[in-house]
Amino acid sequence: MGDFWLESLRLLDKNGFVPTESLEKLAATDASKRGPQDKLTLFEIVRLASGVDWSHREWSDLSFWDWPDLRSSWKKVWEALDESVHGIGAGSQRAVVWAFNKNRTQEEIRVLLAICADNFHNIDVPRPEPRPEARLMVGQGKTPAALANTYAVLRQGTNLAYGDLLSASIRDTGSDEDLLAKLDLLVESTGIDRSIAEDQSLIPRLLVRAKSEEEKTGETGPSTFIAFIERMDEISNFEGVSDFALQRRLAQMAPEKNASARKILETSLHQ
């Protein structure tokens, strides 16, 4: 048996199993009542067995460093589960759908994981390392937050202003994933410490909030992070803009409702 499957079985024995369907009522009331000591869904077992912290279990793979390798490994895990579940009378159902049913039992999950352990023992999942959070970051687990947090790491490590980082990075970049890969390569090539993010300004937080506020107005509708940055750059070129000026502009686009954030902004913008 491989270590990943052994850890999956250990978690199953320690916490127990709960079908995802059984959690729908709780999710509609207060999902925060659940904790790492509670019974786990199959999805949660996979994430936790990979080394993901409980609070990060639903985060996008983009929220972790080395996400291409992590995505590839998780894909192999689910392919193994899908192939194995077909052999225990589940027909053509995918494992995550099969495990959703409220009548699914812990013993059935144990059999499934044991089959995977016997037949797919070479699967290795790299330990996920979450990107550090910028100051009062919002939307964690989603792509805009992953990008904004990475800008905060680059701001800390390179000492380049956010405006210069934004201006340089969006050139000749296609999708949000392309942009994240580009930023990750820059982090790696410069050898900066990827565990430390700039924590003085609220620019990363405000970038995420400003994009969300723009979409709420209905002027653009859902869009990529990079399209949002490109529109802002066209209106007022980022290159050479100070962090102070950029933070002020973003604060105007997305007025703060959070008391702590408002206090930080009021202090920094009136210095």
URPE-V181530 format. One record per residue. N is the residue number from 0. PHI is phi in radians with two decimals (none if undefined). PSI is psi in whole degrees, 0 to 359 (999 if undefined). BURIAL is # if it has 24 or more other C-alpha atoms within 12 Angstrom, else .. Layout:
# URPE-V181530
n: (N:N)
phi: (PHI:PHI)
psi: (PSI:PSI)
burial: (BURIAL:BURIAL)
This chain:
# URPE-V181530
n: (0:1:2:3:4:5:6:7:8:9:10:11:12:13:14:15:16:17:18:19:20:21:22:23:24:25:26:27:28:29:30:31:32:33:34:35:36:37:38:39:40:41:42:43:44:45:46:47:48:49:50:51:52:53:54:55:56:57:58:59:60:61:62:63:64:65:66:67:68:69:70:71:72:73:74:75:76:77:78:79:80:81:82:83:84:85:86:87:88:89:90:91:92:93:94:95:96:97:98:99:100:101:102:103:104:105:106:107:108:109:110:111:112:113:114:115:116:117:118:119:120:121:122:123:124:125:126:127:128:129:130:131:132:133:134:135:136:137:138:139:140:141:142:143:144:145:146:147:148:149:150:151:152:153:154:155:156:157:158:159:160:161:162:163:164:165:166:167:168:169:170:171:172:173:174:175:176:177:178:179:180:181:182:183:184:185:186:187:188:189:190:191:192:193:194:195:196:197:198:199:200:201:202:203:204:205:206:207:208:209:210:211:212:213:214:215:216:217:218:219:220:221:222:223:224:225:226:227:228:229:230:231:232:233:234:235:236:237:238:239:240:241:242:243:244:245:246:247:248:249:250:251:252:253:254:255:256:257:258:259:260:261:262:263:264:265:266:267:268:269:270)
phi: (none:-1.40:-1.05:-1.06:-1.23:-1.07:-1.17:-1.08:-1.19:-1.10:-1.12:-1.07:-1.17:-1.31:-1.74:1.57:-2.09:-2.33:-1.12:-1.04:-1.04:-1.24:-1.56:-1.06:-1.14:-1.16:-1.10:-1.33:-1.88:-2.74:-1.16:-1.19:-1.22:-1.40:-2.45:-1.13:-1.56:-1.45:-1.11:-2.03:-1.36:-1.10:-1.03:-1.16:-1.05:-1.08:-1.15:-1.19:-1.16:-1.39:1.81:-1.31:-1.17:-0.94:-1.20:-1.88:-1.11:-1.82:-1.20:-1.09:-1.08:-1.16:-1.33:-1.97:-1.12:0.99:-1.08:-1.07:-1.18:-1.13:-1.06:-1.09:-1.20:-1.12:-1.09:-1.14:-1.06:-1.24:-1.14:-1.14:-1.13:-1.11:-1.14:-1.29:-1.20:-1.14:-1.43:-2.08:1.44:-1.68:1.12:-1.73:-1.14:-1.33:-1.05:-1.16:-1.28:-1.04:-1.35:-1.24:-0.98:-1.14:-1.59:-1.18:-1.86:-1.12:-1.14:-1.13:-1.15:-1.08:-1.07:-1.06:-1.14:-1.15:-1.10:-1.09:-1.10:-1.32:-1.80:-2.31:-1.31:-1.61:-1.23:-2.21:-1.82:-1.11:-1.15:-1.19:-2.03:-1.17:-1.18:-1.16:-1.52:-1.28:-1.04:0.90:-1.07:-2.05:1.14:-1.04:1.60:-1.99:-1.04:-0.99:-1.17:-1.07:-1.17:-1.10:-1.11:-1.24:-1.05:-1.15:-1.16:-1.17:-1.08:-1.21:-1.47:-1.83:1.16:-1.44:-1.15:-1.01:-1.05:-1.17:-1.11:-1.14:-1.06:-1.25:-1.34:-1.46:-1.23:0.97:-2.09:-1.50:-1.69:-1.07:-1.18:-1.08:-1.12:-1.12:-1.08:-1.14:-1.15:-1.08:-1.13:-1.15:-1.03:-1.17:-1.23:-1.53:1.19:-1.37:-1.30:-1.46:-1.68:-2.14:-1.94:-1.00:-2.24:-1.65:-1.60:-1.89:-1.02:-1.04:-1.04:-1.19:-1.06:-1.15:-1.19:-1.12:-1.08:-1.12:-1.14:-1.06:-1.18:-1.15:-1.22:1.43:-1.27:-2.09:1.27:-1.00:-2.59:-1.34:-1.11:-1.16:-1.14:-1.10:-1.12:-1.10:-1.12:-1.11:-1.17:-1.19:-1.20:-2.62:-0.91:-1.24:-1.03:1.47:-1.33:-1.30:-1.05:-1.05:-1.18:-1.17:-1.08:-1.12:-1.10:-1.15:-1.11:-1.27:-1.26:-2.32:-0.93:-1.32:-1.84:-1.30:-1.07:-1.11:-1.16:-1.06:-1.13:-1.09:-1.14:-1.06:-1.21:-1.28:-1.46:-2.04:-1.36)
psi: (140:160:321:313:324:318:324:315:324:316:321:315:323:314:329:175:144:128:144:325:326:343:350:320:318:319:330:344:291:87:341:349:341:147:178:350:351:171:152:146:168:320:316:323:315:314:313:324:338:347:8:137:154:314:347:6:335:7:149:151:337:343:354:147:157:35:330:317:321:316:317:318:317:326:318:322:312:329:321:317:318:316:321:327:334:332:356:34:22:5:227:12:145:153:320:327:317:319:350:326:131:344:359:139:162:323:323:321:321:316:316:312:323:321:317:321:324:325:344:48:353:359:129:123:120:143:122:133:107:147:143:149:133:172:123:40:145:165:29:147:353:164:313:320:321:317:313:320:324:323:322:324:317:322:319:318:332:342:16:145:153:320:317:321:316:314:315:324:334:352:129:40:133:277:172:323:323:318:317:319:322:316:319:319:323:319:314:316:332:349:23:162:112:7:357:126:148:132:20:315:171:16:313:316:314:328:314:316:319:320:315:318:322:318:325:331:342:4:326:335:184:135:170:162:318:325:322:314:320:320:317:320:326:322:316:110:129:328:127:356:135:158:322:312:320:317:319:317:315:323:328:326:326:78:133:136:339:126:317:317:320:319:318:316:316:321:313:327:353:15:999)
burial: (.:.:.:#:#:#:#:#:#:.:#:#:.:.:.:#:#:#:#:#:.:.:#:.:.:.:.:.:.:.:.:.:.:.:.:.:.:.:#:#:#:#:#:#:#:#:#:#:#:#:#:#:.:.:.:#:#:.:#:#:#:#:#:#:#:#:#:.:.:#:#:.:#:#:.:.:#:#:.:#:#:#:#:#:#:.:.:.:.:.:.:.:.:.:#:#:#:#:#:#:#:.:.:#:#:#:.:#:#:#:#:#:#:#:#:#:#:.:.:#:.:.:#:#:#:#:#:#:#:#:#:#:#:#:#:#:#:#:#:#:#:#:#:#:#:#:#:#:#:#:#:#:#:#:#:#:#:#:.:.:#:#:#:#:#:#:#:#:#:#:.:.:.:.:.:#:#:.:#:#:#:#:#:#:.:#:#:.:.:.:.:.:.:#:.:#:#:#:#:.:#:#:#:#:#:#:#:#:#:#:#:#:#:#:.:.:.:.:.:.:.:.:.:#:#:#:#:#:#:#:.:#:#:.:.:.:.:#:#:.:.:.:#:#:#:#:#:#:#:#:#:.:#:#:#:#:.:.:.:.:#:.:.:#:#:.:.:.:.:.:.)
